[in-house]
Amino acid sequence: MDAIPPITAGADTRAPRPPRSLHRFANPGRFLRASGRVLPWLTAAAIAVLAVGLAWALALSPPDWQQGETVRIMYVHVPMAWLAMGGYLGLALASATALVWRHPLADLFARELSPVGAVVTALCLATGSLWGKPMWGTWWVWDARLTSVLVLFFLWLGHAALTRAFDEPDRGARAGAILALIGVVNLPIVKFSVDWWNTLHQPASVTRLGAPAMHVDMLYPLLVCALGFTLAFAAVVLARTRAAVMERRIRALELARARREDGGATP
């Protein structure tokens, strides 16, 4: 497969050279070999950890004294919220890498990350509404936390749409990267909205500076679920990126073959 033309063909040679740690995986063949070894283990770990975490959370953890059984929504909602914000930070870092160093895989990674991030953020909003109805008496309020997460969801969707809106992939990647970097300003708003404004959403219970305001019987299964969902998120994004690299290499091979055939047919 290394004989297939690299995806870096036509890249701007005047761009700053990426650090060696990043440049190492700029080669598509090396990335495919490394990710091919990692992906099965990552997928197996995600399935195993999620199985333990969800069984622990949904069947073995105690109900909340005030919220009752509805507290079990937390074991999906909270990890989705963490992944929505953490994933967007990863999107911004990949976008910065692509803009500064023209790293060929950074654009593909960002392109394949945004649909997964949009799904995760949608799940965060949906489970939050399901949790909010019995607790607040309403499915939705224009609360600072809820509104900022909704903006985050639109940022994910906007990036996914922009990167696919142009016939030239480089133009779409650059437009999406700029949007991703602008959208970073929303992350502190999501995080600190419950502290800066008077909102219905409860303050942080796990990531507070002091001791978590949650009993260990609920905290530990929540952390295991968060780890499992994070591993699954990483596995899905890695699999999508591998597929995108292989698709682009196949297209490059077909284009090179077509050019050879056109050249041979020319009298």
C-alpha positions in Angstrom: 0.0 0.0 0.0 3.0 2.3 0.5 3.3 2.6 -3.3 0.0 4.5 -3.5 0.5 8.2 -3.9 0.4 10.0 -0.5 -2.4 12.3 0.4 0.1 15.1 0.9 0.5 15.6 -2.9 0.0 19.2 -3.8 0.4 20.5 -0.2 2.0 23.9 0.4 5.7 23.1 0.8 6.2 26.6 2.4 4.1 25.6 5.4 6.1 25.1 8.7 7.3 21.6 9.1 5.4 19.8 11.8 7.2 18.5 14.9 8.7 15.1 14.5 6.0 13.5 16.8 3.3 14.8 14.4 5.3 14.3 11.2 5.8 10.6 12.1 2.1 9.8 11.5 1.7 12.1 8.4 2.5 9.1 6.3 -0.8 7.3 5.5 0.7 3.9 5.4 2.3 4.3 8.8 -1.0 5.6 10.2 -3.0 2.7 8.8 -0.6 0.1 10.2 -0.5 1.7 13.6 -4.2 2.3 13.9 -4.9 -1.2 12.6 -3.1 -2.6 15.5 -4.7 -0.2 18.1 -8.3 -0.3 16.9 -9.2 -3.9 17.8 -7.8 -3.5 21.3 -9.5 -0.1 21.7 -12.8 -1.5 20.6 -12.6 -4.5 22.9 -11.6 -2.3 25.9 -14.6 0.0 25.1 -17.0 -2.9 25.0 -15.7 -4.4 28.2 -15.5 -1.2 30.2 -19.0 -0.1 29.0 -20.5 -3.5 29.9 -19.1 -3.2 33.5 -20.0 0.4 33.9 -23.5 0.2 32.6 -24.3 -2.9 34.6 -22.9 -1.2 37.7 -24.7 2.0 37.0 -28.1 0.7 35.9 -28.5 -2.3 38.1 -26.2 -2.2 41.1 -25.9 1.5 42.0 -28.4 2.8 44.5 -31.2 5.3 43.6 -30.9 8.8 44.7 -32.7 9.8 47.9 -34.4 12.7 46.2 -34.4 11.9 42.4 -35.1 8.2 42.8 -34.5 6.0 39.7 -34.3 9.0 37.3 -30.8 9.6 38.6 -29.6 6.7 36.4 -29.9 9.1 33.4 -26.9 10.8 34.8 -24.7 7.8 33.9 -25.2 8.6 30.2 -25.9 12.3 30.3 -22.7 13.4 32.2 -20.3 11.4 30.0 -22.0 12.8 26.9 -21.5 16.3 28.2 -17.8 15.7 29.0 -17.3 14.2 25.6 -19.1 17.0 23.8 -16.7 19.6 25.4 -13.6 17.5 25.4 -14.2 16.3 21.8 -14.6 19.9 20.6 -11.3 20.8 22.3 -9.8 18.0 20.3 -11.4 19.4 17.1 -9.9 22.8 17.8 -6.4 21.3 18.4 -6.7 19.3 15.2 -7.8 22.4 13.3 -4.9 24.4 14.6 -2.5 21.7 13.6 -4.0 21.6 10.1 -3.8 25.4 9.7 -0.3 25.9 11.1 1.5 22.8 9.9 -0.7 21.6 7.0 -0.7 18.2 8.7 -2.5 15.9 6.1 -4.2 13.7 8.7 -5.4 16.5 10.9 -7.9 17.7 8.4 -9.3 14.2 7.9 -9.4 13.6 11.7 -11.4 16.8 12.2 -13.7 16.0 9.3 -14.5 12.6 10.7 -14.7 13.8 14.3 -17.4 16.4 13.9 -20.3 14.1 13.0 -19.5 11.9 16.1 -19.2 15.0 18.2 -22.6 16.2 17.0 -24.2 12.9 17.9 -22.7 12.9 21.3 -23.9 16.5 21.9 -27.4 15.6 20.7 -27.4 12.7 23.2 -26.3 15.1 25.9 -29.2 17.5 25.1 -31.8 14.6 24.8 -30.8 12.9 28.0 -30.7 16.3 29.8 -34.3 17.0 28.7 -35.4 13.5 29.9 -33.7 14.2 33.2 -35.0 17.8 33.4 -38.7 16.9 33.0 -39.2 15.1 36.3 -36.7 17.4 38.1 -37.7 20.8 36.8 -41.1 20.1 35.5 -40.2 21.1 31.9 -38.3 19.6 29.0 -36.5 22.7 28.1 -35.7 26.2 29.4 -33.5 28.9 27.8 -31.1 28.3 30.6 -27.4 29.5 30.2 -26.1 26.0 30.4 -28.7 24.5 28.1 -28.4 27.3 25.6 -24.6 27.2 25.4 -24.7 23.4 24.9 -27.2 24.0 22.1 -24.8 26.5 20.5 -22.1 23.8 20.9 -24.3 21.4 19.0 -24.7 23.9 16.2 -21.0 24.4 16.0 -20.5 20.7 15.6 -23.1 20.6 12.8 -21.6 23.7 11.2 -18.2 22.2 11.1 -19.5 19.0 9.6 -21.4 20.9 6.9 -18.6 23.3 6.0 -16.0 20.6 5.5 -18.3 18.9 3.0 -19.8 22.0 1.3 -17.0 22.7 -1.2 -15.9 20.8 -4.3 -12.3 21.4 -3.2 -11.7 19.5 0.1 -8.9 21.9 1.1 -11.3 24.9 1.0 -13.8 23.1 3.1 -11.2 21.9 5.6 -9.8 25.5 6.0 -13.3 27.0 6.5 -14.2 24.3 9.0 -10.9 24.8 10.9 -11.5 28.5 11.3 -15.1 27.9 12.6 -13.7 25.3 15.0 -11.2 27.8 16.4 -13.8 30.6 16.7 -16.1 28.2 18.5 -13.6 27.5 21.3 -14.8 30.7 23.1 -18.1 28.8 23.8 -16.3 26.1 25.9 -15.7 28.3 29.0 -19.3 29.5 28.7 -20.6 25.9 28.8 -18.3 25.0 31.7 -18.8 28.0 33.9 -22.3 29.1 33.0 -23.7 27.6 36.2 -21.3 29.7 38.2 -21.6 32.9 36.2 -25.4 33.0 36.0 -28.4 31.9 38.0 -29.5 28.8 36.2 -31.7 25.8 36.8 -28.9 23.5 36.0 -27.1 22.2 39.1 -23.4 23.2 39.7 -20.6 20.7 39.0 -20.7 17.7 41.3 -17.6 15.8 40.1 -15.1 18.3 38.7 -15.4 20.8 41.5 -12.1 21.8 43.2 -13.1 20.4 46.5 -14.4 16.9 47.2 -17.0 15.7 44.7 -20.6 16.3 46.0 -21.5 12.7 45.2 -21.4 9.5 47.1 -18.8 7.0 46.0 -21.6 4.4 45.3 -22.6 6.7 42.4 -19.3 8.4 41.6 -17.4 5.2 40.8 -19.9 3.7 38.3 -20.2 7.2 36.7 -16.4 7.3 36.2 -16.3 3.8 34.8 -19.2 4.7 32.4 -17.3 7.9 31.4 -14.2 5.9 30.6 -16.1 3.3 28.6 -17.9 6.0 26.5 -14.6 7.8 26.0 -13.0 4.6 24.7 -16.0 4.0 22.4 -15.8 7.6 21.2 -12.1 7.2 20.4 -12.7 3.9 18.6 -15.5 5.3 16.4 -13.4 8.4 15.4 -10.3 6.3 14.7 -12.3 3.8 12.6 -13.9 6.7 10.6 -10.4 8.3 10.1 -9.0 5.0 8.9 -11.8 4.7 6.4 -11.3 8.3 5.2 -7.6 7.7 4.7 -8.2 4.5 2.7 -10.9 6.2 0.6 -8.6 9.1 -0.3 -5.8 6.8 -1.2 -8.1 4.7 -3.4 -9.2 7.9 -5.2 -5.6 9.0 -5.6 -4.8 5.6 -7.1 -7.8 5.7 -9.5 -6.8 9.3 -10.5 -3.2 8.2 -11.3 -4.5 5.2 -13.3 -6.8 7.4 -15.3 -4.0 9.8 -16.1 -1.8 7.0 -17.2 -4.6 5.6 -19.5 -5.2 9.1 -20.9 -1.5 9.5 -21.5 -1.3 6.2 -23.3 -4.3 7.0 -25.5 -2.8 10.3 -26.7 -1.3 9.9 -30.2 
